[in-house]
Structure formats: structure tokens, C-alpha cells
């Protein structure tokens, strides 16, 4: 009867290997916002971009559905029409459902994608109040709440 073999431990360098971050989609967007010191965080498979305490956009480049790839702008329904005058390819995002949401996309498939995105970056750098939202704080869980 033979003894079962123990697998060899991974080499020491594998234990301390650093996972390389996936490069940000559309790097020219972050370059355009560099004067504002943007920060990024992963969000729903996208890369959310914040300026100070406001989320201003998300970058998406995924295989499916490709029609929603591009730069997602954080806005509200009341600003859609006025933003569309300046950014004609701006439209709703299909993966968010049929209803109207605050998020709109500048689709990467648009022939004027880079020009419109750079125009949107100008608006953000100029402090346009139509773009950006302060995210709602996390609510305490039911276990963490005290009874009244």
C-alpha cells in the first residue's frame, strides 16, 4: 500500500506575488481629470471615478453587453436633456433596466466618443453641477441599530 503524496508547497515568490491591477479602461479620461486628483474604486464590474466626495463617472469596457461600454456619467433625470444638447450620443444604459436612472452613457461605439468624453471632462473640471453625485452613506444593519 502506497502513501498518498502531499502536494509540494508553492515557491516562496508565489506566496508574495502581487496581483497586477487591470489597467483602467479609456485611460485618457483619468489623464483629463488629473488636475482634480481623482480617485477610483471598483463598482459593479466598472471603475468608479470620484472627485473629492462626489462620484462623477464610471468606466466600463466589458464583453457583454458591449453597447453599454463607455463612460457612464453620474447625473439625474432632470439634467439629461440639457447634457444631451452638449453630448449628443448620451443615452440611457440598458443593463440598468428600462426605467430612467440618473446614470447615462457616452458609448464607446460612438464615432465622436473621444471628443464627447473630453467635452464631459471639461464640464467636470469646470464644476458643472449636472455631473456628479455624493453617494448616500451606508445604512447601519438591523443588528447594529438600537431600539427606540
C-alpha positions, 0 to 999 in steps of 0.5 A: 500500500502506497502513501498518498503524496502531499502536494509540494508547497508553492515557491516562496515568490508565489506566496508574495506575488502581487496581483497586477491591477487591470489597467483602467479602461479609456485611460485618457479620461483619468489623464483629463481629470488629473488636475482634480486628483481623482480617485477610483474604486471598483463598482459593479464590474466598472471603475468608479471615478470620484472627485473629492466626495462626489462620484462623477463617472464610471468606466466600463469596457466589458464583453457583454453587453458591449453597447453599454461600454463607455463612460457612464456619467453620474447625473439625474433625470432632470439634467439629461436633456440639457447634457444631451444638447452638449453630448449628443450620443448620451443615452440611457444604459440598458443593463440598468433596466428600462426605467430612467436612472440618473446614470447615462452613457457616452458609448464607446461605439460612438464615432465622436466618443473621444471628443464627447468624453473630453467635452464631459471632462471639461464640464467636470473640471469646470464644476458643472453641477449636472455631473456628479453625485455624493453617494448616500452613506451606508445604512447601519444593519438591523443588528447594529441599530438600537431600539427606540 
